[in-house]
Amino acid sequence: MEYLQGVVERITYFNEESGYSVIKLKSRGYHDLVTVVGNMASIHVGTIIALCGEWKIDSKYGKQFVAAKYEEKLPASVAGIEKYLGSGLIKGIGPVNAKRIVKAFGKDTIDIIEEEPNRLTEVPGIGPKRVDMIKKAWEEQKEVKNIMLFLQSHGVSTAHGAKIYKTYGNESLDVVRENPYRLADDIWGIGFRTADIIAQKLGFDLHSPQRCRSGILYILNQLSNEGHCFATNSQLIDETIKVLSLGKEQIEESISSMIKEGTLILENEAIYLPPFFHSEAGVARRIKEIISKPVFTKVDEINNIIDRIEGDMKIRYDRVQREAIRNAVSSKFMVLTGGPGTGKTFAIQGIINIFERMGAKIFLAAPTGRAAKRMAETTGREAKTIHRMLEFKPPQGYMRNIENNPLECDVLIIDETSMVDIILMYNLLKAVRDETTVILVGDVDQLPSVGAGNVLSDIIESGAVEVVKLTRIFRQARDSAIITNAHRINQGMFPALRGSRNRDFFFIKREDPEGIAEEIRKLCAYRLPGYYKLDPIDDIQVLCPMQRGETGAANMNRILQETLNKDKRFIKYGGAVYKVGDKIMQIRNNYDKNVFNGDIGRIANIDPVDRIVDINFEGQIIEYDSTELDEIMLAYAITVHKSQGSEYDVVVAPFTTQHFMMLQRNLLYTCITRARKVFVLIGTEKAIGIAVGNNKIIKRNTMLNKRLKDPSDQRNPKGLM
């Protein structure tokens, strides 16, 4: 082993996920800056570091010092202190304030910040409020550095250090040492596998009860992420054996113990996490309770009112739309489903009109902000997201509930119901009065919800409620190749790829992934905006079957960001670069910020000193601390799954055999139906053919269908507390 010491002059590269760094070091005895590589947590420009490692000659980058261990020391020189403070280490001190502080206190600067921080008010431009910010940040960075160094010494990503500190504060190291599996339960972004790595590095026994229990919960949560409400007993045991490499007997003992204490719920052979069991059983119960109450009016009166509406508004409903309106009023719970161009919007407007004529109070809602906005635009009435309608406020949860604060409406209409998972549906129905008429609207042929359950499909298949399916494509819709091709695909037919010059559906044949990526770049940056007079960022959306690959969403985001956003203001996080003006998507529900999974915004401002990012969501500016940036992702390109509930003026979509695992009929159908005006498909006919021919729907573990069919649903689950 060799030793090296010097001042950090420049950080060339830093990966927040792995902690891998490339730095330039000014070291005595070396004329040029020394390149140092290795995992170095929380290194900042201006610090003095002592390194232990060895020299190597890299064929591409030349001579480098590969660090195995290092120790960071505070800078001693005035220049070093200025660089250190101005590096972004401490919120409230940027390069300008660093210069002012060092000018005022010289070599004593670090001691002043450490021991007499209130003296910073002597520096021009620094007031008491900023001093408080600096004091807090100084203490936090010391603790975070300890956590990061601790994690790094155990081979764990340094990106988690700030999150752990934010959750546990000064107890962070005690929590990690005592039970690292708590991290997987308490902190979003730290999963079981990361916690398991930490535990093993700390010497936890692979056969410890804590590991087995945490692993079982991890498996069930992973299955819920795949859409399952429960695991069968054998499925859970087999999956846990694979992940934990433990014996069947120990896993069975843990499952049995967790059922007895109520951590898990067993019903026949199904094992549930409690929220999914209570939600599934609760949805079935609430639907039955709502159906049991009387409806508004008689059928004869409905027909007369429809006739009057047609006369007053000079419109004509077709037979199925008329049936939908009549059933909506004569039923307590109804599903209205149908593909694009079949008149769902027209039918909804008719349903609203008739209920308003009857004096009913109507609430409209949808799962996402974009879907709610579109619903408001098409109906001319207020529409909210389900979360906002239910007034979710952490940590209390949903403020509205059936017991003491139900939704004060006579009719509730929910659009894009295919997106609603079992837990959200239960919270919604809990807030509905038994007397309320509930109408679910959605396209059952689209992709199912991202969350657990198959709610819309299960309700339809149960036969427990009225279902009206619109199938006739209206004349004006038949002129759209987007709509006609969507229906062809849904029926298992190959789409028509050729058409008139003024068509709205285009196919560009490309074989090689690099060529497809370049074609998408040109379409989004020049050809489509130039021809249709569009904003390339707001009006065009690239939809990809998957994240990975040359034509996956991750790579397309990198290409489109470089092409479409030339702003120089940026912040780095987790290997990603975010710039002012970037289009981003929220990827988890954040109830504190009132921003939800799937919401799209634009970065309005970046404060490099305080490391704050302001994001504009539909005119609402939301502030993000740099440690919260794992809640967002670039959204120039997103996956088809992430696009559910949204519509875009122009959609560009690559479909190649590279995406073989994701080529399914309902994915292509959902992708096409996201486009309002223009859809451009790029790829190969072979890939399209595979997607059209693959109608295998992955079965989800749900029992809502059975519960709705069962008149009593008198099951006796174990594990209820």
Residue pairs with C-beta under 8 A, 6 or more apart in sequence:
1 52
1 53
1 54
1 68
2 52
2 53
2 54
2 55
2 65
3 50
3 51
3 52
4 25
4 27
4 34
4 36
4 50
4 51
4 53
4 65
5 27
5 28
5 48
5 49
5 50
5 51
6 25
6 26
6 27
6 28
6 30
6 34
6 48
6 49
7 25
7 26
7 27
7 46
7 47
7 48
7 75
7 77
7 80
8 23
8 24
8 25
8 43
8 44
8 45
8 46
8 47
8 48
8 49
9 24
9 25
9 26
9 33
9 45
9 83
10 23
10 24
10 33
10 45
11 21
11 22
11 23
11 24
11 43
11 44
11 45
12 22
12 23
12 24
12 35
13 20
13 21
13 22
14 20
14 21
14 22
14 43
14 572
15 21
15 575
16 157
16 158
16 159
16 572
16 573
16 574
16 575
17 157
17 159
17 574
17 575
18 39
18 157
18 158
19 39
19 40
19 41
19 148
19 152
19 157
19 158
19 159
20 37
20 38
20 39
21 36
21 37
21 38
21 39
21 40
21 43
22 35
22 36
22 37
23 35
23 36
23 37
23 40
23 43
24 33
24 34
24 35
24 36
25 33
25 34
25 35
25 36
25 49
25 65
26 33
26 34
27 34
34 65
35 61
35 62
35 63
35 64
35 65
36 51
36 53
36 64
36 65
36 66
36 67
37 64
37 65
37 66
37 67
38 53
38 66
38 67
38 68
38 70
39 67
39 152
39 158
40 49
40 67
40 70
40 152
41 145
41 148
41 149
41 151
41 152
41 158
41 161
42 72
42 141
42 144
42 145
42 148
42 149
42 158
42 161
43 49
43 72
44 84
44 87
44 88
44 89
45 83
45 84
45 86
45 87
46 75
46 79
46 80
46 81
46 82
46 83
46 84
46 85
46 86
46 87
47 72
47 73
47 74
47 75
47 80
47 84
48 72
48 73
48 74
48 75
48 76
48 80
49 70
49 71
49 72
49 73
50 70
50 71
50 73
51 65
51 67
51 69
51 70
52 67
52 68
52 69
52 70
53 65
53 66
53 67
53 68
53 69
54 65
54 66
54 68
55 63
55 64
55 65
55 66
56 63
56 64
56 66
57 63
57 64
58 64
72 145
74 84
74 110
75 81
75 83
75 84
75 110
76 107
77 107
78 102
78 106
78 107
78 109
81 102
81 107
81 109
81 110
82 98
82 99
82 102
83 98
84 98
85 93
85 97
85 98
85 101
85 102
85 109
86 93
86 94
86 95
86 97
86 98
86 99
88 94
88 608
88 609
88 611
89 141
90 134
90 137
90 138
90 141
91 133
91 134
91 136
91 137
91 609
91 610
91 611
92 130
92 133
92 134
92 137
92 609
92 610
93 101
93 134
93 137
93 609
94 608
94 609
96 125
97 123
97 125
97 126
97 130
97 609
100 123
100 124
100 125
100 126
101 109
101 113
101 120
101 123
101 126
102 109
104 122
104 123
105 112
105 119
112 119
112 120
113 120
113 134
113 138
114 138
117 131
117 134
117 135
117 138
118 131
120 126
120 130
120 131
120 134
121 127
121 128
121 131
126 134
133 610
140 165
143 165
143 169
143 170
143 172
144 161
144 162
144 165
145 161
146 173
147 161
147 164
147 165
147 172
147 173
147 176
148 158
148 161
150 173
150 176
151 157
151 158
151 160
151 161
151 164
151 176
151 198
152 158
154 197
154 198
154 201
154 202
155 197
155 201
156 194
156 197
156 198
156 201
157 194
159 574
159 630
160 183
160 187
160 189
160 190
160 194
162 627
163 187
163 189
163 190
163 627
164 172
164 175
164 176
164 183
164 187
164 190
165 172
166 627
167 186
167 187
168 175
168 186
175 182
175 183
176 183
176 198
176 202
177 202
179 210
180 195
180 198
180 199
180 202
180 204
181 192
181 195
181 196
181 199
181 210
181 211
181 213
181 214
182 195
183 190
183 194
183 195
183 198
184 190
184 191
184 192
184 194
184 195
184 214
184 217
184 218
185 214
185 217
188 588
188 631
189 630
191 218
192 214
192 215
192 217
192 218
193 218
195 214
196 211
196 214
196 215
199 208
199 210
199 211
200 206
204 210
204 211
205 211
206 244
206 245
206 246
207 246
207 250
209 254
211 244
212 240
212 244
212 246
212 250
212 251
212 254
213 254
213 258
213 263
215 240
215 243
215 244
215 246
216 236
216 240
216 251
216 254
216 255
216 258
216 264
217 263
217 273
218 243
219 231
219 236
219 239
219 240
219 243
220 231
220 236
220 264
220 271
220 272
220 273
221 273
223 230
223 231
223 235
223 239
223 701
224 273
224 276
224 451
224 452
225 452
226 698
226 700
227 448
227 449
227 450
227 451
227 452
227 453
227 454
227 698
227 700
228 452
228 700
228 701
228 702
229 272
229 276
229 277
229 279
229 280
229 422
229 452
229 453
229 700
229 701
229 702
229 703
229 704
230 267
230 270
230 271
230 272
230 276
230 277
230 701
230 702
230 703
231 239
231 270
231 271
231 701
232 269
232 270
232 271
232 701
233 255
233 266
233 269
233 270
233 271
234 269
236 255
236 271
237 248
237 251
237 252
237 255
240 246
240 251
241 247
241 248
241 251
244 251
255 264
255 271
258 264
258 719
259 265
259 266
259 271
259 718
259 719
260 718
260 719
261 719
262 274
262 719
262 720
262 721
263 274
263 719
264 271
264 272
264 273
264 274
264 719
265 271
265 272
265 273
265 274
265 277
265 717
265 718
265 719
265 720
266 272
266 717
266 718
266 719
267 277
267 703
267 715
267 716
267 717
267 718
268 715
270 701
270 703
272 280
272 717
274 719
275 423
276 422
276 423
276 452
276 453
277 717
278 426
279 422
279 423
279 425
279 426
279 427
279 453
280 422
280 426
280 453
280 702
280 703
280 704
280 707
281 707
281 713
281 715
282 426
282 429
282 430
283 422
283 425
283 426
283 429
283 455
283 704
283 707
284 704
284 707
284 708
284 713
285 713
286 402
286 426
286 429
286 430
286 432
287 333
287 429
287 459
287 464
287 465
287 708
288 464
288 708
289 434
290 332
290 333
290 429
290 432
290 434
290 436
290 438
291 332
291 333
291 464
291 465
292 332
292 434
293 332
293 434
293 435
294 332
295 329
295 330
295 331
295 332
295 437
296 329
296 355
296 358
296 360
296 410
296 437
297 329
297 330
297 358
299 326
299 330
302 325
302 326
302 329
302 330
302 354
303 326
305 354
305 357
305 358
306 317
306 322
306 325
306 326
306 350
306 354
308 357
309 315
309 350
309 353
309 354
309 357
310 316
310 317
313 353
317 325
317 346
317 347
317 350
318 343
318 472
320 343
320 468
320 470
320 471
320 472
321 343
321 346
321 347
321 350
321 470
323 468
324 336
324 347
324 350
324 351
324 468
324 470
325 347
325 350
325 351
325 354
327 334
327 466
327 468
328 334
328 336
328 351
328 354
328 355
328 437
328 439
329 351
329 354
329 355
329 358
329 437
331 437
331 465
331 466
332 437
332 438
333 437
333 438
333 439
333 440
333 465
333 466
334 437
334 438
334 439
334 440
334 465
334 466
334 467
334 468
335 417
335 439
335 440
335 441
335 442
335 456
335 459
335 460
335 465
335 466
335 467
335 468
336 344
336 347
336 348
336 351
336 439
336 440
336 441
336 468
336 470
337 344
337 441
337 442
337 443
337 444
337 456
337 460
337 467
337 468
337 469
337 470
338 344
338 443
338 469
338 470
338 471
339 443
339 445
339 470
339 471
339 473
339 483
339 486
339 487
339 490
339 673
340 443
340 477
340 482
340 483
340 486
340 487
340 673
341 473
341 474
341 477
341 478
341 480
341 483
341 484
341 487
342 470
342 471
342 472
342 473
342 474
342 477
343 470
343 472
343 474
344 441
344 443
344 470
345 378
345 379
347 468
347 470
348 378
348 379
348 413
348 415
348 441
349 378
349 379
351 413
351 439
352 362
352 364
352 379
352 381
352 413
355 362
355 410
355 411
355 437
356 362
360 410
360 411
360 437
361 408
361 409
361 410
361 411
362 381
362 409
362 410
362 411
362 412
362 413
363 384
363 389
363 407
363 409
363 411
363 412
363 413
364 372
364 375
364 376
364 379
364 381
364 382
364 383
364 384
364 413
364 415
365 372
365 375
365 383
365 384
365 385
365 386
365 389
365 412
365 413
365 414
365 415
366 372
366 374
366 375
366 383
366 385
366 386
366 414
366 415
366 416
366 645
367 385
367 386
367 416
367 417
367 419
367 420
367 424
367 645
368 385
368 416
368 419
368 596
368 598
368 599
368 644
368 645
368 646
369 385
369 596
369 598
369 599
369 617
369 618
370 598
370 599
370 600
370 645
370 646
370 647
371 385
371 415
371 416
371 419
371 645
371 646
372 383
372 384
372 385
372 415
373 383
373 618
374 647
375 383
375 415
376 382
376 383
383 415
385 596
386 414
386 420
386 424
386 428
387 424
387 589
387 591
387 596
388 594
389 400
389 407
390 398
390 399
390 400
390 427
390 428
390 431
391 398
391 399
391 400
392 398
392 399
392 591
393 399
393 591
394 591
394 592
398 427
398 430
398 431
399 405
400 406
400 407
400 431
401 430
401 431
402 430
402 431
402 432
402 433
405 431
406 431
406 432
406 433
406 436
407 431
407 432
407 433
407 436
409 436
410 435
410 436
410 437
411 436
411 437
411 439
412 432
412 436
412 437
412 438
412 439
413 439
413 441
414 420
414 428
414 438
414 439
414 440
414 441
415 441
415 442
416 441
416 442
416 644
416 645
417 440
417 441
417 442
417 455
417 456
418 442
418 443
418 444
418 446
418 447
418 448
418 449
418 456
418 457
418 644
419 442
419 449
419 450
419 644
419 645
420 428
420 449
420 455
420 456
421 449
421 450
421 451
421 452
421 453
421 455
422 451
422 452
422 453
422 455
422 702
422 704
423 451
423 452
423 453
424 451
425 453
425 455
429 438
432 438
440 456
440 459
442 456
443 673
444 456
444 457
444 460
445 490
445 666
445 669
446 644
446 666
446 669
446 670
446 673
447 640
447 641
447 644
447 666
447 667
447 670
448 454
448 456
448 457
448 700
449 455
449 644
450 597
450 641
450 642
450 644
452 700
452 702
453 700
453 702
453 704
454 700
454 702
454 704
455 704
458 702
458 704
458 705
458 708
459 465
459 704
459 705
459 708
460 467
461 705
462 704
462 705
462 708
462 709
463 709
464 708
464 709
465 708
473 483
473 484
473 487
477 483
477 484
478 484
480 504
480 505
481 496
481 499
481 503
481 504
481 505
482 504
482 505
482 672
482 673
482 675
482 679
484 496
485 495
485 496
485 505
485 672
486 669
486 672
486 673
488 494
488 495
488 496
489 495
489 665
489 668
489 669
489 672
489 691
489 692
490 665
490 669
492 665
492 692
492 693
492 695
493 692
494 688
494 689
494 692
495 505
495 672
495 688
495 692
496 505
497 505
497 507
497 681
497 685
497 688
498 507
499 505
504 675
504 677
504 678
504 679
505 672
505 678
505 679
505 681
506 678
506 679
506 680
506 681
507 680
507 681
507 682
508 519
508 680
508 681
508 682
509 683
509 684
509 685
510 516
510 519
510 682
510 683
510 684
511 684
513 549
513 550
513 551
513 656
513 658
514 550
516 550
516 551
516 654
516 656
516 682
516 683
517 550
517 551
517 555
517 556
517 559
517 654
519 682
520 542
520 551
520 556
520 559
520 560
520 652
520 654
520 682
521 559
521 560
521 563
523 540
523 652
523 680
523 682
524 536
524 540
524 542
524 560
524 563
524 564
524 636
524 652
525 536
525 560
525 563
525 564
528 534
528 536
528 540
528 650
528 652
528 678
528 680
529 535
529 536
529 539
529 540
532 539
532 649
532 650
532 677
532 678
534 540
534 649
534 650
536 564
537 564
537 565
537 581
537 583
537 602
537 636
538 583
539 648
539 649
539 650
540 648
540 649
540 650
540 651
540 652
541 637
541 638
541 643
541 646
541 648
541 650
541 651
541 652
541 674
542 553
542 556
542 560
542 636
542 637
542 638
542 651
542 652
542 653
542 654
543 637
543 638
543 639
543 640
543 643
543 651
543 652
543 653
543 671
543 674
544 551
544 552
544 553
544 556
544 637
544 638
544 639
544 640
544 653
544 654
544 659
545 639
545 640
545 654
545 655
545 659
545 662
545 663
545 667
545 671
546 552
546 553
546 639
546 659
546 661
546 662
547 553
547 554
547 639
548 554
549 555
549 658
549 659
550 658
551 654
551 656
551 658
551 659
551 683
552 659
553 637
553 638
553 639
556 636
556 637
556 654
557 633
557 634
557 635
557 636
557 637
558 634
560 636
560 637
561 577
561 579
561 582
561 634
561 636
564 636
565 579
565 581
565 582
567 579
567 580
567 581
568 579
569 579
569 580
569 606
569 608
570 577
570 578
570 579
570 580
570 606
571 577
571 578
571 606
571 608
571 611
571 613
571 626
571 629
572 578
573 626
573 629
573 630
574 629
574 630
576 629
576 633
576 634
578 584
578 603
578 606
578 613
578 629
578 632
578 634
579 603
579 606
580 603
580 604
580 605
580 606
581 602
581 603
582 602
582 603
582 634
582 636
583 600
583 601
583 602
583 634
583 635
583 636
584 600
584 601
584 602
584 603
584 615
584 632
584 633
584 634
584 635
585 598
585 599
585 600
585 601
585 632
585 633
585 634
585 635
585 638
585 642
586 595
586 596
586 597
586 598
586 599
586 600
586 601
586 617
586 631
586 632
587 597
587 631
587 632
587 633
587 642
588 597
588 631
589 595
589 596
589 597
590 596
590 628
590 631
593 622
594 620
594 622
595 617
595 622
598 642
598 644
598 645
598 646
599 617
599 618
600 617
600 635
600 646
601 615
601 616
601 617
601 618
601 622
602 615
602 616
603 613
603 614
603 615
603 616
604 614
604 615
604 616
604 621
605 613
605 614
606 612
606 613
606 614
607 613
607 614
611 625
611 626
612 623
612 624
612 625
612 626
613 623
613 624
613 626
613 629
614 621
614 622
614 623
614 624
615 621
615 622
615 624
615 632
616 622
624 631
624 632
640 653
640 667
640 670
640 671
640 674
641 667
643 670
643 671
643 674
644 670
646 674
647 674
647 675
647 676
648 674
648 675
648 676
649 675
649 676
649 677
649 678
650 675
650 677
650 678
650 679
650 680
651 671
651 672
651 674
651 675
651 678
651 679
651 680
652 680
652 682
653 671
653 672
653 679
653 680
653 681
653 682
654 682
654 683
655 663
655 668
655 681
655 682
655 683
655 684
655 687
655 688
655 691
656 683
656 684
656 687
657 663
657 684
657 686
657 687
657 690
659 687
660 687
660 690
663 687
663 690
663 691
663 694
664 691
664 694
664 695
664 696
665 691
665 692
665 693
665 694
665 695
666 695
666 697
667 691
668 688
668 691
668 692
672 679
672 681
681 688
707 713
